[in-house]
Amino acid sequence: MRAVIEQHIADRVRVDAFPRSAKYDPQWQLDNMMGPNALWLAESLSGLLRWEPGMRVLDLGCGRAMTSVFLAREFGLRVWAADLWVPPTENWERVREAGLADSVYPVHVEAHDMPFPHGFFDAIVSLDSYHYFGTDDLYLEYLLRFLRPGGQLGIVVPGLTEELSEVPEWLEPHFEPEFWSFHSPEWWRRHWSRWGTVDVHVADMLPDGWRHWLHWAEVCVEAQAGPRPDLTEREVPLLRADAGRTLGFARVVATKR
Ligand SMILES: C[S@@+](CC[C@H](N)C(=O)[O-])C[C@H]1O[C@@H](n2cnc3c(N)ncnc32)[C@H](O)[C@@H]1O
């Protein structure tokens, strides 16, 4: 049976910084979360991209396809909801429930072996996923095959204010090895720029990103939401101890030349 959250939790899911996301059912957001609030990440990215209704968009590493639903509904886009761990049949059910069967298309995809025609997409976005597969030097060139010239690429990933050579002392009690896959906006700018195949327009830390991340983790702990409550519980003291000194979200937007 579907859990029903208390009103004060629902109120905390709706935040002023993300007015579009605030329109979505708080219970739906909590039920489908796989990490930091994906709708907030999508909203913070979507304002930096140019959208036209009907554009073909790849949502790579879409998880439970909340962001695919968001992009299709908010901007009238056609979105390919591509993910490795979440079966497309499960996402199809969510998409149909959202009434978007004509504009969101779930597919099972391994990011290094994609079934799409070259030059197919007008835009590729990836929220809280790209660090799983996109840090290797060759990956961007592979991904760009699927984007048309002039097409837009935008990601938001957990990131660092600056590159770490060692673990800061205040993070030591909380540090997880996967944090080594987090990078600074400048690292991402360089990583994407050096082949000369894209123009990077934005590489920054999401404003107040760590505060939003902490707020969401606190809400999830209170609501006992998410696939790994133990992970979310560890995030709260981590983000409080760091207080934005190191961790947050890196946001990168580029256009294919
Ligand atoms: C932390 S979840 C985020 C999901 C979703 N974007 C969200 O924010 O709710 C990371 C996602 O990356 C996807 N992923 C990881 N490695 C992948 C790969 N090699 N190819 C495609 N997707 C991948 C996983 O399937 C998972 O759903």
Ligand as a Chemical Component Dictionary entry (heavy atoms), coordinates in Angstrom:
data_LIG
# 
_chem_comp.id                   LIG 
_chem_comp.type                 NON-POLYMER 
_chem_comp.pdbx_formal_charge   0 
_chem_comp.three_letter_code    LIG 
# 
loop_
_chem_comp_atom.comp_id 
_chem_comp_atom.atom_id 
_chem_comp_atom.alt_atom_id 
_chem_comp_atom.type_symbol 
_chem_comp_atom.charge 
_chem_comp_atom.model_Cartn_x 
_chem_comp_atom.model_Cartn_y 
_chem_comp_atom.model_Cartn_z 
_chem_comp_atom.pdbx_ordinal 
LIG C1  C1  C 0  21.862 8.052  -8.394  1  
LIG S1  S1  S 1  20.921 7.391  -9.720  2  
LIG C2  C2  C 0  20.134 8.851  -10.330 3  
LIG C3  C3  C 0  18.921 8.552  -11.116 4  
LIG C4  C4  C 0  18.110 9.773  -11.558 5  
LIG N1  N1  N 0  18.793 10.574 -12.539 6  
LIG C5  C5  C 0  17.732 10.601 -10.370 7  
LIG O1  O1  O 0  18.413 11.612 -10.123 8  
LIG O2  O2  O -1 16.807 10.200 -9.655  9  
LIG C6  C6  C 0  22.139 7.072  -10.963 10 
LIG C7  C7  C 0  21.579 6.449  -12.217 11 
LIG O3  O3  O 0  22.650 6.293  -13.148 12 
LIG C8  C8  C 0  22.370 5.170  -13.938 13 
LIG N2  N2  N 0  23.616 4.646  -14.492 14 
LIG C9  C9  C 0  24.753 4.330  -13.832 15 
LIG N3  N3  N 0  25.651 3.816  -14.688 16 
LIG C10 C10 C 0  25.066 3.800  -15.913 17 
LIG C11 C11 C 0  25.471 3.376  -17.195 18 
LIG N4  N4  N 0  26.671 2.853  -17.386 19 
LIG N5  N5  N 0  24.596 3.490  -18.218 20 
LIG C12 C12 C 0  23.356 4.037  -18.031 21 
LIG N6  N6  N 0  22.920 4.465  -16.831 22 
LIG C13 C13 C 0  23.750 4.343  -15.785 23 
LIG C14 C14 C 0  21.755 4.168  -12.984 24 
LIG O4  O4  O 0  20.960 3.246  -13.693 25 
LIG C15 C15 C 0  20.994 5.064  -11.998 26 
LIG O5  O5  O 0  19.613 5.091  -12.263 27 
# 
loop_
_chem_comp_bond.comp_id 
_chem_comp_bond.atom_id_1 
_chem_comp_bond.atom_id_2 
_chem_comp_bond.value_order 
_chem_comp_bond.pdbx_ordinal 
LIG C1  S1  SING 1  
LIG S1  C2  SING 2  
LIG S1  C6  SING 3  
LIG C2  C3  SING 4  
LIG C3  C4  SING 5  
LIG C4  N1  SING 6  
LIG C4  C5  SING 7  
LIG C5  O1  DOUB 8  
LIG C5  O2  SING 9  
LIG C6  C7  SING 10 
LIG C7  O3  SING 11 
LIG C7  C15 SING 12 
LIG O3  C8  SING 13 
LIG C8  N2  SING 14 
LIG C8  C14 SING 15 
LIG N2  C9  SING 16 
LIG N2  C13 SING 17 
LIG C9  N3  DOUB 18 
LIG N3  C10 SING 19 
LIG C10 C11 SING 20 
LIG C10 C13 DOUB 21 
LIG C11 N4  SING 22 
LIG C11 N5  DOUB 23 
LIG N5  C12 SING 24 
LIG C12 N6  DOUB 25 
LIG N6  C13 SING 26 
LIG C14 O4  SING 27 
LIG C14 C15 SING 28 
LIG C15 O5  SING 29 
# 
